[in-house]
């Protein structure tokens, strides 16, 4: 199968690219190379004859038409998006342009390509989204997001992703475009851009800087190891039911404070400080506006219909992740000079 992966130089997209090539798929990586992209993420497959790269913005219809005509993909995996909530608070316009207008442009290019080929029944447009479109959950652990949970986005980021989800469903219902959708919980793992929570904790700890936790640290997230997510995405692409959405969760709920303390304990074992614990650097800071209290996914549909479950616990995944950052200092140091990295964003 030949896959067109948008955002393939990003965190989740690059994991999909690496695993798809390893599985024997041809992959065309289409990426605009914005601040959060890094071609080093896919350096391991760059020389593979199954891999090709296109430096293209998903808002550029002419370029998209050229890519579809030149590569003739069997499926699109749409991961390109602005994804940092704090940045969406400071500059929502970029999120509207990329996540909404970009998805619209890509849908239209994919539809034109699909029609020109005679509406092949095996074509797929897989739209990858987030659990943040569902809003915030109460503390009751029995209540989780399902595929039928009403949308209730609370940030410019989640609102833009909700809009893109609606567009994809509309293109399926109105035009018959063969689509599948997925909504995932918080990802973590290797190549995670250094402005997100887990890399910030690891890198601030190693640098001896304060480890910031928003509010009182009670916000709960369901953590999904990125390589597990990539496996699930490739499975949904190939076996998911058309027009259907699948929630992908790690079944690993932790409060932010619990998560940070776990990371500090792993660092204490792997690279001990001369005195004290890395947890001594934890600092509580003013919460961000509209900070959702809890996300948790019920993954029953993907488990029951497709047989998928996460392969690692959050403790196992965090140990792998911490070790990867310890072993790949050249990668993350090169990204720390990019705009906004290391700064407090999204204060409203």
HUZIFEN-V854317 format. One record per pair of residues at least 24 apart in sequence whose ideal C-beta (glycine too) atoms are under 6 Angstrom apart, sorted by sequence separation. I is the first residue (numbers start at 1). J is the second residue. D is the distance in whole Angstrom. If there is no record, write none. Layout:
# HUZIFEN-V854317
i/j/d
I/J/D
I/J/D
This chain:
# HUZIFEN-V854317
i/j/d
1/25/5
2/26/4
3/27/5
4/28/5
5/29/6
6/30/5
7/31/6
21/45/4
26/50/5
27/51/5
28/52/5
29/53/5
30/54/5
17/42/5
32/57/4
133/158/5
10/36/6
30/56/5
132/158/4
224/250/4
10/37/5
14/41/4
18/45/6
21/48/6
222/249/5
223/250/5
9/37/4
14/42/5
133/161/5
222/250/6
21/50/5
133/162/4
223/252/5
9/39/5
21/51/6
130/161/5
222/253/5
9/41/6
129/161/5
220/253/6
76/110/5
186/221/5
188/223/6
220/255/5
129/165/5
189/225/5
185/222/4
186/223/5
187/224/5
189/226/4
218/255/5
219/256/5
185/224/5
187/226/5
217/256/5
184/224/6
217/257/3
127/168/4
59/101/6
187/229/6
28/71/5
59/102/5
213/256/6
253/296/5
58/102/4
61/105/5
65/109/6
64/109/4
68/113/4
184/229/6
59/105/5
213/260/6
58/106/5
61/109/6
249/297/3
75/124/4
76/125/5
77/126/5
78/127/5
79/128/5
247/297/5
249/299/4
6/58/6
125/177/6
131/183/5
247/299/6
266/319/6
124/178/6
125/179/5
126/180/5
127/181/5
128/182/6
129/183/5
131/185/5
182/236/6
123/178/6
246/301/6
263/318/6
180/236/6
246/302/4
262/318/6
266/322/5
288/346/5
201/260/5
251/310/6
289/348/4
100/160/5
180/240/4
250/310/5
95/156/5
99/160/4
103/164/4
95/157/6
99/161/6
201/263/5
205/267/5
252/314/4
100/163/5
104/167/6
92/156/4
96/160/6
100/164/6
103/167/6
107/171/5
111/175/6
178/242/5
181/245/4
182/246/5
183/247/5
184/248/4
185/249/4
95/160/4
99/164/5
185/250/6
13/79/4
111/177/5
182/248/5
12/79/6
88/155/6
239/306/5
88/156/4
4/73/4
88/157/4
85/155/5
211/281/5
2/73/5
172/243/5
210/281/6
211/282/5
212/283/6
213/284/5
235/306/6
2/74/5
3/75/5
4/76/5
5/77/5
6/78/5
7/79/4
85/157/5
215/287/4
1/74/5
6/79/6
7/80/3
205/278/4
210/283/4
212/285/5
214/287/5
222/295/6
235/308/6
3/77/6
6/80/4
214/288/6
219/293/6
220/294/4
221/295/5
222/296/5
222/297/5
232/308/5
228/310/5
228/311/6
225/312/5
223/314/5
225/317/4
147/245/5
147/247/6
126/237/5
185/297/5
124/237/6
202/322/6
202/325/5
189/321/5
188/321/6
190/324/4
155/290/6
154/290/5
154/292/6
194/332/5
194/335/5
195/341/5
194/341/6
41/191/5
144/296/4
145/297/5
146/298/5
144/298/4
147/301/6
136/292/4
36/193/5
136/293/5
137/294/4
137/296/6
75/237/6
131/295/5
131/297/6
12/187/6
14/191/6
11/191/6
11/192/5
11/193/6
15/226/5
19/230/5
15/227/6
12/226/6
16/230/5
15/230/4
16/233/6
90/345/6
90/346/6
89/346/4
87/345/6
86/345/4
86/346/3
40/331/6
35/338/5
35/339/6
